[in-house]
Amino acid sequence: NDHRQSRREVYVEGNDPEYGPAPTRAEFGFSDDDVILSCFNQLYKIEPDVFLAWMEILKAVPKAKLWLLRFTPQGEENLRKQAR
């Protein structure tokens, strides 16, 4: 896993020998019944068809949340425009 080296959020199972217990959903601002769609790829790797599918899921599933990496302000603005 590419993020294994740098991201504390990525765990195999249970307690990580180096970082301890996995963080809770609440630590990231999610509730226990949220449905989390996540993608930690760079912005250029997100295909338009995949983004559209995520938007359809978010519309259809009331507790769904999309968790992405932070991007440049311009990249975030473009994603928000496409999400509308």
C-alpha positions in Angstrom: 0.0 0.0 0.0 1.5 3.3 -1.1 0.1 5.2 2.0 1.4 2.6 4.5 4.6 4.5 4.8 3.1 7.9 5.5 -0.5 7.6 6.6 -1.5 6.6 10.1 -5.0 6.0 8.9 -4.0 2.9 6.9 -4.1 -0.2 9.0 -4.0 -3.9 8.2 -6.3 -5.0 11.0 -6.7 -4.1 14.7 -3.7 -2.6 16.4 -0.7 -1.5 14.3 2.6 -2.5 16.0 4.1 0.9 15.2 1.2 3.3 15.7 -1.1 1.5 18.1 -4.9 1.2 17.7 -6.7 2.3 14.6 -8.2 5.8 14.8 -12.0 6.0 15.3 -14.4 7.3 12.7 -15.2 10.2 15.1 -11.5 11.3 15.0 -12.1 12.1 11.3 -15.5 13.7 11.8 -17.6 10.7 10.7 -20.4 9.1 12.6 -20.7 5.4 13.1 -23.5 5.1 10.5 -21.8 7.2 7.7 -21.0 5.4 4.5 -17.5 6.4 3.6 -16.4 6.5 -0.1 -12.7 7.2 -0.1 -10.0 7.8 -2.7 -6.5 8.9 -1.8 -5.2 9.2 -5.3 -3.9 12.4 -6.8 -6.6 14.6 -8.6 -5.4 13.7 -12.1 -6.1 10.0 -11.4 -9.8 10.6 -10.7 -11.6 9.7 -14.0 -14.7 11.8 -14.8 -16.9 8.7 -15.0 -15.8 7.6 -11.6 -16.4 11.0 -10.1 -19.9 11.1 -11.7 -20.6 7.6 -10.1 -19.6 9.0 -6.7 -21.9 11.9 -7.1 -24.8 9.6 -8.0 -24.0 7.5 -4.9 -23.9 10.6 -2.7 -27.3 11.6 -4.0 -28.8 8.2 -3.4 -27.3 7.3 0.0 -28.2 9.9 2.6 -25.3 9.1 5.0 -22.7 8.8 2.3 -19.5 10.9 2.5 -16.7 11.3 0.0 -13.3 11.4 1.6 -10.5 12.7 -0.8 -7.0 14.0 -0.4 -6.7 17.7 -0.1 -5.9 19.3 -3.5 -4.8 22.8 -4.6 -7.5 25.5 -4.1 -8.1 25.5 -7.9 -8.5 21.7 -8.0 -10.9 21.7 -5.1 -12.9 24.5 -6.7 -13.1 22.5 -10.0 -14.3 19.4 -8.1 -17.0 21.4 -6.3 -18.2 22.9 -9.6 -18.4 19.4 -11.1 -20.3 18.1 -8.1 -23.2 20.5 -8.6 
